[in-house]
Amino acid sequence: MNRQDMTGRVALVTGGSSGIGSWAAIALAECGASVAINYHRNREGAESTCALIESKGGIAITIQADVSKRQSANSLVEEARRQLGPIDILVNNAGDLIQRSPLVDFPDELLEQVIDLNFKSVLYCSQAVMREMTTRRQGTIINVGSIAGHHGGGPGAAIYAASKAAVMCLTKGMAREMSPFGVRVNAVAPGVIDTPFHEKRSTPEQMAQFVASIPMNRVGTSEECGRVIAFLASDAASYLHGETIEINGGQMML
């Protein structure tokens, strides 16, 4: 029996237009799931991921939504359900540093943006699927945290790190509440991964420093993270609940 076979299941991946989200969608589709790929602004990236999945015989759709807003998150889930069916797998991947800023100068507007995108989006999308999952007594939610949520983040990233720490704490709380209803909740905490995130937010000098601190002596890939997410969504991880899986090449061993 293939415990990672997800044929007949429906997955929704937020922030699925690039990086980890894109590869999570691909990995889930390769396991047989039908995938709704959410994007905010990067329509081209979402459609490219969708086309790749379809070229391999998979089923995928794209849906635009700003998941940092509650009504938009609700509409996203409703549209995914309308096109593909009830959501069995939710991957809360949407997130961004937005910009680096020292705490002493951190403006209110940026604070709200970081918290809304990285933390509230997880809560909003999860709430939008919870009632149906608990009624059906099946489903799994995977949240994307960060190594920054453990160590406080790099230069100018303290608020981002705090938002990711909140996501990993929320994962445990969600797991406790969803346990009686047969719904599993876990998280992943990527370390330094080769994604557009670091292309935009980290200098070559910072990346070199990051690599020097990683025992495997390299950054990770989005594909490596996507495949761990797919594992957590599958029956192969049926007794994993309330856990955060560290994907960091040994940079932080807990």
N, C-alpha and C positions, 0 to 999 in steps of 0.2 A: 504494500500500500504506500502510495506517495503522499506523505503528510504535508507536502508543500503544494499540493494540487488545489487551486482555488477556483476551479471551473464552476461557473454559475454564481459566483459572488460578485458584488458590486463594491468598488473602492472609490473613494473621493480623496484626492491629494490636493491640498492647498499649496499655493506657491509652486505649481508644478511646471513652470515654463522653462526652468533652467536648473543647473546644479543638482543638489540632492533631491529636490522634489521631482525633477524630470526623470532621474534614474530610479526613484522609488516607483513612479508610474510605470516605467518600462519593466522593472523587475516584477511588479505585481501582475502586469499583463502577461509576461512570460510564464507566470504560474497559472494563468487561465482566467484571472479576474477581468471583468469589464471595468474600465477606469474613466472617471471624470477628472479632467485636468483643469484645475482652477488657475487663473492668472488675473493680475490686476492691470498692468500696462503692457507686458511683453506678450502680445498676441502672437507675434511671429514665432517666438520660442515655444509657446504652447502648441501651436499648430504643427511645428516641426516635430515635436515629441509625439503628438497624435498620429502624424503621418508615418513615423517610424514604427509605432505600434501596429498600425493598420497594415503596413507593408509586410509584417511578420505574421499576419493573420489574426491579430488581436482586435479587440473592440475598445474604442476610446472616443471621447468627446471632449470639447473644450468649453469652459464656461467662465465668462468674465465676472469678477466680483471683488470688491474691497472688503476683505474679511475682518478688517479692523472696526467695521461698523456692524452692529447687531442685525439690523434689517437686511443688509446685504448678505451677511452670513446665512441668515434664514432663507433668503431667496435662492442662494447658491444650492443649499441642500434640497430645497423644493424642486429646483430645476433638474438637478442630478437624479433625484428620485423619479421625476416625470419621464425622463429620457431612458433611464437604465433600470430603475426599480429601487427597492429599499436598500439603504446603505448598510453594508456588512462591515466595511473597513474604512475608517477615517484616519488619514495621515495629516496631522496638523504641522505642516512644514513652513508655512508663510512666516517670514521674519527678516529683519535686517538691522544692522547697526545704525543705518541712516547717515550718521556722520560722527566722527570722533570729536569729543569735547571734554575738557577737564571739568571736574565737578564744580570747581569754584565759579565757573562761567556757564554752567549748564542752564539753558533757558527753559522756561515753562513749556513753550510750544514744542520743543524737541523732546522734553520729558514725556508729554502726552503722546507724541507720535511713536516713541519707542515702546512705551507701555501698551498702547493700543494695538500696535502691530504684532509685538512679540508675545504678549500675555493675553490681552483681551480677546484676540482672534481665536486663541486656543479654547478659551471658555465659551465664546459665542458659538463656534462651530460644533463643539462637543455638546452643548446644550441643545443644539438643533437636531442632533441625531439620538440623543439619550433616550427620550421617551419611546421612540419606535424600537430602539435596540432592546430596552428593558421589557417592552411588551412582547417582542418576538423571542426574548430570552436568548439572544445571540448577537454577536458583534465584537469588534475589537477596535480600540483607539490607540494610535501610536503618536506621541508628541515628540517634537524635535527640540531638545534642549541644546546645551553647549558645554564644552569643557570650561568656558568662561564662568558658567554658573557655579563652578567649584572654587576657582581661584581668584575671582574678582575681575577678570578681563585684562586685556592689554591696555596700552596707552589710550586714554580718552574713551574707554569702553565700559566704565563702571556701571552705568545705568543699564546698558545692554546686558551686561553680566547679571545684574540683579533681576532683570526681567526673565532671563533664562533660568535662574535659580528658582524663581517663582513658578515657572512652568514645570520644573522637575518636582517641586513640592506639590503642586496641584495634581500631578500625575498620581502621587500616592493617595491623595484625598479622593480623587475620582475612582481609583481602584477600590478603595474601601467601600464607597457608596454603591458602586456598580457590581460588586462581588455577588450579592444575593440574587442577581438577575442574570448571571451567566455571561456577563460582558467583561472582557479582559482589557486592561489599560496598562500600557508600558511607555517608555520613552527611550530615545537614543540621545547621547551627548557626544556629538562629533568634536574632534580636536581641530587641528589645522588641516583643512580640506581644500583641494585645488578647485575652487569655484569662483564665479564672478564676484562673490562677496569680497574675497581677498584681492582680486584684481582691482576693485574699486576702492577698498578701504585700507589696504596695507601696502607699504612701500617695499621695494626689493630688499632693503636693509632689514626691515622688520621680519620679512619672510625668512631671510637667512638666519636670523636669531631664533625664530621659531623652530626651524629645521634642526639647529644645533642642540635643541632641548629634547628632541624626539629620538628615543633609542633605535627606532627602525631607520633613522637617518633620511627620512623623506616625508613629504606631506601625503595625506590620504587622498583618495579619489571619491567623486560623487557616486560612482558605481559601487564602490565598496560599502558606502553608507546605505545606498538604495537596497542592496541585497540583504543587509541586516534588517532593514525595515520590513522587507517582504517576509523574511523568516519570522519576525515577531507577529506578523499578521496571519501566519499559517498555523495549522494544527500541530506542526512540529514544535511550536512554542506553547503548547496548550497548558502547561503548568507554570509559565512565566507570567507574573502578575504584580503590578506595582513596582516594577524594576526599571532602572535606567541603565542601558547598555552603553558602556564607554567605547568609543571608536576613535582612538587617538594614537595608535602606534606605540603605546607604552609611555607616552608623555606624562600621563598621570595614572598611577596604579593605586586604586582604592582598595 
